[in-house]
Amino acid sequence: MQPPDQNYPDDISRSEPDRIPTTFAPDTGRRIKRAVGIAALLLLVGFVLVRVLRFFDEHAIARASAAAVAAPPLVDVVLARSTQSGQDLVLPGETAAWFDSTIYARVSGFVAHWSADIGDHVKKGQVLATIETPELDAELAAARAQLQASEAQVVARRAEAEFGETTYERWRDSPKGVVSEQERDAKKADAESAQAKLYSANAQVELDRAHVVQYAALAQFKQVTAPYDGTITERKIDVGNLVTAGSSSTTTPLYRMNQTDPLRVFVDVPQDAAAELMQVGVPAEIRAKDAEGTVVSGKITRSAQAINAQARTMRVEVDIANQDHLLVPGMYVTVAFRVQPKGKVEVPAAALSFRAGGAEVVRIGADNEAEFLPVSIVRDNGPTVEIGGPVRVGDRLATNISSQITPHERVSVAGGADGK
């Protein structure tokens, strides 16, 4: 066994791992132990502090929750006000053309020329298109030739009738014994037969003349004309197109046009206002969102005088002048009618609540007690409603009533005692 190194103490050569070399300070171990103890103490203090703070926070939240549960429910209130002496009932409407026509061909043929296009303003009788009709032209020529032949036949039958009449007169006036009665009767029959043939020829002339008039009238439809002053909204033909007379589902129309001066405005009026607005002459103001600042005045000119069973509305029509063509058919507009109020009290629609018994409002008394009052809706104006019932002008009405609030329960009013 070799002797230990002289630079180390005798026990450093031992194999124990927890031995500290003699070169370290003698108090290093004590300092390490002291630091570990201080750290453990700090952790303990921090843990205790967190637990204490959490305890106080939980108790504060519990106290706040208990106070919130015990506090009266918070509601917003509005004041019931009297209805105005006259107000506007604003309803949606739709514009429609005074006339709206689909133009079909009255004769069959080929389009030779068209002169009116979409957006053109045309006058009554203006030629819109021309149709070539070779078959119709041939039929008209044949009818005229047949009429000439019939007229010539009339001339021949008239001559025969005149000859038969004169022959019969000679035989009739002949002395007895010169001609026999049989011959006299035969001449009479010939004269009457010739007269009948003349009548038949005249009738044939009238029939052939009617055919000529018919084909001539159809020939006038070779030129398609505007039925009134208006605007072309659709053109569905071009040069060379084959068109067929008629307006069946398989027939293609030539044009579509409408007249927009004057203009119709259709409005579906709710049932509760139908009695007032079915009267002719009620003034109205029409506004269009697409034409800002445009206000057109008009009056009710007619109404359906009946309620639609599905929508519970009545259709009324307002006619307006539209010389500048500011409004076009198919536009959505708003129509304001000046109507007289029906109820004495007007409240926001948010103040109404609907329960099993019907419409109700909640009046907040001077002691902030909730009182449920049944009401009837006299007129629905959209954001506001006119109601009938025990509500008086100036009553405070709640607008955000919860289903958990019960009658005669005290509440807290947001914004002060008057809801402001």
C-alpha distance (Angstrom), angle and dihedral (degrees) to the residues before:
residue distance angle dihedral
M1 . . .
Q2 3.80 . .
P3 3.77 118.9 .
P4 3.77 116.7 -106.8
D5 3.77 120.8 -95.5
Q6 3.74 110.8 -88.6
N7 3.85 92.9 -135.6
Y8 3.82 93.6 67.5
P9 3.74 132.8 53.1
D10 3.73 119.9 -100.1
D11 3.81 94.8 -101.2
I12 3.84 96.6 53.4
S13 3.77 92.4 80.0
R14 3.73 91.1 61.1
S15 3.79 118.5 105.3
E16 3.83 97.8 -124.1
P17 3.85 106.8 125.0
D18 3.82 94.9 -152.3
R19 3.74 94.5 65.0
I20 3.85 114.1 115.0
P21 3.77 118.5 -143.2
T22 3.75 113.8 -109.7
T23 3.81 90.0 -123.4
F24 3.96 90.1 76.3
A25 3.82 121.1 86.7
P26 3.77 111.8 -90.1
D27 3.89 92.8 -124.6
T28 3.86 97.6 48.8
G29 3.77 93.3 100.6
R30 3.73 92.1 50.0
R31 3.80 91.3 51.9
I32 3.81 92.3 51.0
K33 3.76 91.6 50.5
R34 3.81 90.9 48.4
A35 3.86 91.5 51.3
V36 3.79 91.9 49.7
G37 3.79 90.1 50.9
I38 3.80 92.9 49.4
A39 3.84 91.3 49.6
A40 3.78 91.6 50.5
L41 3.79 90.1 49.0
L42 3.83 91.5 51.1
L43 3.80 91.3 49.7
L44 3.77 90.1 51.1
V45 3.81 92.6 49.1
G46 3.84 90.8 48.2
F47 3.78 91.9 49.8
V48 3.79 91.8 49.8
L49 3.83 91.0 47.4
V50 3.83 92.7 51.1
R51 3.78 91.5 49.1
V52 3.82 91.3 49.7
L53 3.84 93.0 49.3
R54 3.80 91.4 46.6
F55 3.81 90.1 50.0
F56 3.80 91.9 53.7
D57 3.86 92.2 45.0
E58 3.80 92.1 51.7
H59 3.76 91.3 50.0
A60 3.83 91.5 48.0
I61 3.82 91.3 51.5
A62 3.77 91.0 47.1
R63 3.80 91.5 50.8
A64 3.85 91.3 47.9
S65 3.82 91.5 48.8
A66 3.77 91.3 49.0
A67 3.79 90.5 49.2
A68 3.82 91.5 48.8
V69 3.80 91.3 49.9
A70 3.77 91.8 47.9
A71 3.85 94.0 46.1
P72 3.80 118.9 92.7
P73 3.83 114.4 -98.7
L74 3.79 114.5 -93.0
V75 3.83 117.9 -120.2
D76 3.80 136.8 175.5
V77 3.78 117.5 -128.5
V78 3.80 136.5 -159.4
L79 3.76 129.8 -167.2
A80 3.80 120.1 -113.5
R81 3.77 109.9 -124.1
S82 3.76 134.9 -164.8
T83 3.78 118.9 -97.8
Q84 3.77 118.7 -104.9
S85 3.80 120.7 -104.5
G86 3.78 89.6 -114.8
Q87 3.78 130.8 2.1
D88 3.75 141.4 177.9
L89 3.77 119.6 -100.9
V90 3.80 102.2 -154.9
L91 3.80 116.4 -158.9
P92 3.81 134.4 168.7
G93 3.78 117.9 -103.9
E94 3.78 141.8 178.3
T95 3.78 129.0 -136.9
A96 3.79 121.2 -130.1
A97 3.78 134.0 -176.2
W98 3.78 120.2 -100.3
F99 3.81 87.9 -130.0
D100 3.80 125.1 13.2
S101 3.80 114.2 -177.3
T102 3.78 136.4 177.5
I103 3.81 110.1 -150.7
Y104 3.82 118.5 -146.5
A105 3.78 130.7 -178.7
R106 3.81 116.8 -94.4
V107 3.82 92.3 -162.1
S108 3.78 133.2 41.1
G109 3.78 120.7 -118.9
F110 3.80 145.0 87.3
V111 3.80 126.9 -50.1
A112 3.79 106.4 -111.3
H113 3.80 98.3 176.7
W114 3.80 141.6 -9.7
S115 3.80 124.6 -160.1
A116 3.84 106.2 177.8
D117 3.77 125.2 70.8
I118 3.80 136.4 -177.0
G119 3.80 113.0 -60.5
D120 3.81 95.1 20.1
H121 3.80 116.9 136.3
V122 3.80 107.2 -136.8
K123 3.80 134.9 -172.8
K124 3.77 128.0 -128.2
G125 3.82 110.2 -82.5
Q126 3.82 94.3 16.4
V127 3.81 112.7 144.1
L128 3.78 110.7 -112.2
A129 3.82 100.1 175.7
T130 3.82 141.8 -9.2
I131 3.82 123.7 -133.3
E132 3.80 124.9 -157.4
T133 3.83 110.9 -137.4
P134 3.84 112.0 -177.9
E135 3.81 93.2 165.7
L136 3.79 92.4 51.3
D137 3.81 91.3 47.0
A138 3.80 90.4 53.4
E139 3.81 92.0 48.2
L140 3.80 90.7 50.4
A141 3.80 91.7 50.4
A142 3.80 90.8 48.7
A143 3.79 91.6 49.2
R144 3.79 91.8 51.6
A145 3.83 91.2 49.5
Q146 3.79 90.3 49.4
L147 3.80 89.3 51.1
Q148 3.78 91.4 53.3
A149 3.80 90.6 50.0
S150 3.78 90.9 49.7
E151 3.78 91.8 49.3
A152 3.83 89.5 51.9
Q153 3.77 89.3 49.8
V154 3.79 89.1 54.1
V155 3.78 90.4 55.6
A156 3.81 91.0 53.1
R157 3.79 93.2 45.8
R158 3.79 91.0 48.5
A159 3.82 90.3 54.2
E160 3.78 90.6 49.2
A161 3.77 91.2 49.0
E162 3.80 92.7 50.0
F163 3.81 92.0 47.7
G164 3.79 91.9 48.6
E165 3.80 91.3 48.8
T166 3.82 94.3 51.1
T167 3.81 92.1 44.9
Y168 3.75 91.4 51.6
E169 3.80 91.4 48.3
R170 3.83 91.1 54.3
W171 3.78 93.1 48.5
R172 3.79 91.6 43.4
D173 3.82 93.0 53.5
S174 3.83 94.9 44.3
P175 3.87 114.5 114.8
K176 3.73 116.8 -98.2
G177 3.76 112.8 -92.4
V178 3.78 93.4 30.8
V179 3.82 94.8 82.9
S180 3.72 128.2 17.3
E181 3.80 123.3 -113.7
Q182 3.75 90.1 -118.0
E183 3.78 92.4 58.4
R184 3.79 90.7 46.4
D185 3.85 90.6 52.8
A186 3.80 91.0 47.4
K187 3.79 91.6 54.8
K188 3.81 90.2 48.5
A189 3.79 90.4 52.2
D190 3.81 91.2 49.4
A191 3.80 91.1 52.0
E192 3.80 92.8 49.5
S193 3.83 91.2 46.4
A194 3.79 91.0 52.1
Q195 3.81 90.3 49.7
A196 3.80 90.7 50.8
K197 3.79 90.9 50.8
L198 3.80 88.4 52.1
Y199 3.78 90.8 53.1
S200 3.82 89.7 49.8
A201 3.80 91.5 49.7
N202 3.81 91.1 50.3
A203 3.81 90.0 50.3
Q204 3.79 90.5 50.6
V205 3.81 89.5 52.1
E206 3.80 90.8 53.3
L207 3.80 90.4 49.0
D208 3.78 93.0 49.1
R209 3.80 90.7 45.5
A210 3.82 88.9 53.1
H211 3.81 89.2 53.4
V212 3.79 90.1 51.7
V213 3.81 91.0 49.5
Q214 3.81 90.0 48.3
Y215 3.78 95.0 51.8
A216 3.80 91.8 41.5
A217 3.81 89.7 53.0
L218 3.80 90.7 50.1
A219 3.78 89.4 48.4
Q220 3.80 88.9 60.7
F221 3.81 88.0 62.8
K222 3.78 89.3 64.7
Q223 3.78 82.3 89.8
V224 3.81 110.9 61.3
T225 3.81 108.2 -146.8
A226 3.80 134.8 -172.3
P227 3.83 112.5 -99.7
Y228 3.84 92.3 -148.9
D229 3.78 143.6 -8.8
G230 3.76 107.1 -66.8
T231 3.79 150.3 109.7
I232 3.79 128.3 -75.4
T233 3.81 108.4 -123.9
E234 3.82 100.2 171.9
R235 3.82 136.4 23.1
K236 3.80 117.1 -170.8
I237 3.82 102.7 169.7
D238 3.77 137.5 77.8
V239 3.77 135.9 -175.7
G240 3.80 111.7 -67.9
N241 3.80 96.1 20.8
L242 3.78 115.6 141.3
V243 3.80 109.8 -126.3
T244 3.77 128.0 -168.5
A245 3.76 126.6 -149.6
G246 3.78 116.3 -112.7
S247 3.80 141.0 49.7
S248 3.78 104.3 -107.1
S249 3.78 125.1 138.6
T250 3.80 90.0 -96.2
T251 3.80 94.4 50.8
T252 3.80 119.4 95.3
P253 3.83 114.3 -135.8
L254 3.79 120.3 -129.0
Y255 3.79 101.3 -145.3
R256 3.76 143.8 -5.1
M257 3.79 119.9 -149.7
N258 3.77 138.8 165.8
Q259 3.76 141.9 -168.4
T260 3.81 117.0 -126.8
D261 3.80 102.3 179.6
P262 2.95 107.1 103.6
L263 3.80 101.0 24.5
R264 3.78 130.2 -155.3
V265 3.81 122.6 -134.8
F266 3.81 116.8 -163.9
V267 3.81 119.5 -157.1
D268 3.82 128.8 -177.3
V269 3.80 104.9 -142.4
P270 3.84 120.0 -156.5
Q271 3.76 116.5 -112.5
D272 3.82 94.5 -110.6
A273 3.82 90.7 60.2
A274 3.80 97.8 37.4
A275 3.80 95.1 94.5
E276 3.81 92.0 58.7
L277 3.78 98.8 39.2
M278 3.77 98.2 47.2
Q279 3.79 87.9 75.3
V280 3.81 114.8 101.3
G281 3.80 115.0 -120.2
V282 3.83 100.9 34.1
P283 3.85 105.3 147.3
A284 3.77 120.0 -119.3
E285 3.79 138.2 -177.9
I286 3.80 119.9 -144.8
R287 3.80 122.1 -154.4
A288 3.80 127.4 -178.8
K289 3.80 123.1 -156.4
D290 3.80 90.1 -149.9
A291 3.82 90.7 57.2
E292 3.80 105.0 48.7
G293 3.79 113.9 -153.3
T294 3.79 93.5 14.5
V295 3.81 112.0 131.4
V296 3.80 117.6 173.0
S297 3.79 122.0 -171.1
G298 3.76 123.2 -143.5
K299 3.78 144.6 146.7
I300 3.76 136.3 -123.5
T301 3.79 106.6 -94.6
R302 3.80 101.4 176.4
S303 3.79 142.5 -6.2
A304 3.78 136.7 -160.0
Q305 3.82 91.0 -114.0
A306 3.81 87.8 -145.4
I307 3.80 137.8 82.6
N308 3.79 119.5 -119.0
A309 3.80 104.6 -119.9
Q310 3.83 94.0 -147.1
A311 3.81 100.9 44.9
R312 3.84 98.9 24.1
T313 3.78 89.6 -133.1
M314 3.79 134.9 119.8
R315 3.81 123.0 -135.3
V316 3.82 115.1 -128.1
E317 3.79 128.7 178.3
V318 3.78 128.5 -142.1
D319 3.81 117.5 -166.3
I320 3.80 117.4 -152.8
A321 3.79 136.0 179.0
N322 3.81 113.9 -110.4
Q323 3.80 106.2 179.6
D324 3.82 93.2 146.5
H325 3.83 92.2 46.9
L326 3.81 90.9 -129.9
L327 3.78 89.5 147.7
V328 3.79 124.4 50.1
P329 3.81 131.3 -165.5
G330 3.79 117.0 -81.8
M331 3.81 97.3 30.7
Y332 3.80 122.5 141.2
V333 3.81 109.5 -125.3
T334 3.79 138.4 168.9
V335 3.78 118.4 -123.6
A336 3.81 120.7 -158.0
F337 3.80 117.6 -158.6
R338 3.79 121.2 -167.6
V339 3.81 105.2 -130.1
Q340 3.78 134.8 169.3
P341 3.82 119.2 -113.1
K342 3.77 120.3 -103.5
G343 3.80 101.9 -166.9
K344 3.79 130.9 54.6
V345 3.80 96.0 -137.3
E346 3.80 130.0 50.9
V347 3.81 122.2 -163.5
P348 3.82 135.6 171.4
A349 3.77 114.3 -90.9
A350 3.84 88.4 -120.5
A351 3.81 89.4 68.3
L352 3.80 91.4 66.7
S353 3.77 123.3 90.5
F354 3.78 126.0 -175.9
R355 3.76 122.2 -142.3
A356 3.77 136.3 159.3
G357 3.80 91.7 -73.9
G358 3.80 94.0 51.4
A359 3.78 133.9 -106.2
E360 3.81 117.3 -0.2
V361 3.79 140.5 174.5
V362 3.79 127.2 -156.0
R363 3.79 114.3 -131.9
I364 3.80 116.4 -158.1
G365 3.80 110.7 -145.1
A366 3.78 128.8 -149.0
D367 3.81 89.6 -89.8
N368 3.84 90.2 51.1
E369 3.79 91.5 -108.7
A370 3.83 116.2 152.4
E371 3.80 114.1 -124.8
F372 3.81 118.5 -172.2
L373 3.82 112.4 -144.0
P374 3.82 126.1 -173.5
V375 3.81 112.9 -132.6
S376 3.78 138.4 178.1
I377 3.81 123.4 -130.6
V378 3.79 106.6 -125.6
R379 3.81 96.2 177.3
D380 3.78 133.2 -0.7
N381 3.82 110.7 -143.1
G382 3.81 95.0 174.1
P383 3.83 107.5 -112.4
T384 3.80 90.2 27.8
V385 3.78 134.1 35.5
E386 3.77 133.1 -158.0
I387 3.78 110.4 -131.6
G388 3.75 137.9 -170.0
G389 3.79 124.8 -148.4
P390 3.80 140.6 72.1
V391 3.81 94.6 -36.9
R392 3.82 113.9 118.8
V393 3.77 131.7 -160.0
G394 3.83 109.7 -85.9
D395 3.82 96.1 26.1
R396 3.78 115.2 141.4
L397 3.79 110.4 -121.7
A398 3.81 124.9 -169.6
T399 3.81 117.4 -125.8
N400 3.80 103.8 -171.2
I401 3.77 103.4 44.3
S402 3.79 113.8 170.1
S403 3.77 121.0 -141.9
Q404 3.83 87.2 -121.7
I405 3.80 93.2 64.8
T406 3.79 111.6 97.8
P407 3.81 130.4 -159.1
H408 3.82 115.4 -78.4
E409 3.80 91.8 14.9
R410 3.78 116.4 141.7
V411 3.79 115.8 -118.1
S412 3.76 137.5 -173.7
V413 3.82 116.2 -117.5
A414 3.80 116.8 -136.8
G415 3.81 115.6 -130.0
G416 3.77 97.0 17.4
A417 3.77 137.4 -58.8
D418 3.80 94.7 -50.8
G419 3.77 95.5 43.6
K420 3.80 94.1 -112.0
